[in-house]
């Protein structure tokens, strides 16, 4: 199944006008440093002292937080993790999962030049505090549906 990818501007419009929810799959420290305003955080990978490690609870926490027919837009730092997470959610039976290209920080070429601006550089709404119930700790504590 192919994942549909959208630009940061399209993702913003879908969240504001299309009934979609933004799910940031970056690690907790990345999310806390800045994220799309109103986003939920469920990390695909956790930041550890020895590097990034898979989050074994990713699918179960998403399934507890969202119905299989929820309209989700996934984002990460540059678009790689969110694409992987979107594919996993579609394979798990979620119906409407989109990936936001370029993530929060954008994509760059080997010389560091921006290829596509991410959410932050596109000038879209950014927050550093999660809305109530949208931080990973709160979502992890939810009872399964």
N, C-alpha and C positions, 0 to 999 in steps of 0.2 A: 504494500500500500504506500503510495507516494504522499509525502507530507506537503501540504500547501504552505508556501512561505510568503510573508507579507513584509512590507517596509515598516520602519518605525511609525511613520505618519499613518499608514493604513491600520496598524495595530492600535494606535491611539484613537482613531475614529471608530474602530470596532468596539473598543471598550466604552467609549463615551456614548455612542449612538446605536451600536449593534447588539447590545446585551451580552457581550463577551466579558470574561474575567481574565485579568493578566496574572499569570503564574510565573514568578521569577524562580528559576531553578538553580541560581548561583548559591554558593556557600553562605552561611549566616554572616560572617564578617563582610563579604562583598555586598550583600543585601543591606546590612546596617550602614555601610559607607555611603549609600545612595541607591535608590531604586525608583522605578516608575511609580508615581503617586497612586495609591490605592491597590498596589500589587500584593498578592499573597506570596509567601516564600516557602517553598518545599525544595530543599537542595537535592539535586541528583547526586552530587558528590559533597563530602564533608572535607573542610580544610583541617589537616592535622599537622603536627610538627614534622612529620616525615613525608608530607605532600598530600595530594588529594586522594581520598578514598571513597569508594562507592557507598551510597546511603542505602543500606539494606531495607529500609522502611519506605523508600520513595513511593512505590506503587500502592502500598497499603494506606499511606497517609493521604495520597491524592484521592484514592477510592473512598476514604472516610470523609473527606472534605467536599467532594464534588460528585454529582450524579454522572452516570455514563453519558447522558445526553447534554451535559453542561457545555457551553461554548467557551473553549479555552484558547488563549493566546499565550504561548510560552516564549520566554526570553531568558538570556544569560549574558555573558560578557561580550562575546563576539558572534554567537549564533551556532557554535558547534555543539555545546552541551544541550541546548534547547532543541536542536534538530534531533539529536539522539533520544532525548526524553519524549519528544512528540511521537516519534516512531514507536517507542515502547508503549506509550499510552494508547495509540491506535491499535497496536497488536493486542493490548489488554482489553479491548472492547469499547474504548471511548470513541464517540461518534464524530465530534467536531473539535479537532485539535489543530491549531495553526502554529507555525513557527515564525517568530519575528526575526527577520534577517538582520545581521549586523549587531544584534544584542544591545547592551547598554553602552558599550564603549566604541563600537564600530569595528569594521574590518580594515586591515592595513596590508599593504604590499610588503615584500621583503626589506624595503628601504624605510619602512615606518610611515609612508604616506597613506592618508586615509583613502580607502577605496569606496566605502559607503559609511556615512555617518550613522552612529548608533543613537539610541534614545536620547542620551544626555546631549550630545553634540547637535542633535536635530532641534534642540530647544524645547523639548516636550517637558511636561510637569514632572519634577523630581522631588522625592521626599527622603528623609533620613530616619523618620520614625514610622513604624508600621501602624496601620490602623488597628483598632482592637480586634483580636481574633485572627489576624492575618500573618503574624510572625510564626516561624516554624514551631517554636515551643508550644504555642497555643494550639496549632493544628495537630501536632503530635499527640497532644493530650485528648483530642476529640475521640468520642466513641465511634466505632465503625457504623456505617449506615445500615 
